[in-house]
Amino acid sequence: MQDPYNVSLYPGTGSADGQRGDHIILAPAYTVTEDDIRLIVSVTARVVKHYFRKYDDLLLKQNGEGIVDNGFLVRLKN
């Protein structure tokens, strides 16, 4: 866990067909409250957006051919 998110997420792959697809496992305590769940969802969404925003920026810098919509890479031009 590190600032600014302070959350531990467990990533995994192969969820679509054993090879493709990504997922994140969230495992709160059984005593989790509704407020806790709201916080977990909010922080997780921010982490995912932050990661892909950095990744998209890297791809665009590498090839200059990306198409961006609302700040996120949608696809690479052929």
Summary of the structure (lengths in Angstrom):
residues: 78
radius of gyration: 15.7
end to end distance: 38.3
largest distance: 49.6
contacts: 157
relative contact order: 0.12
helix: 38%
strand: 22%
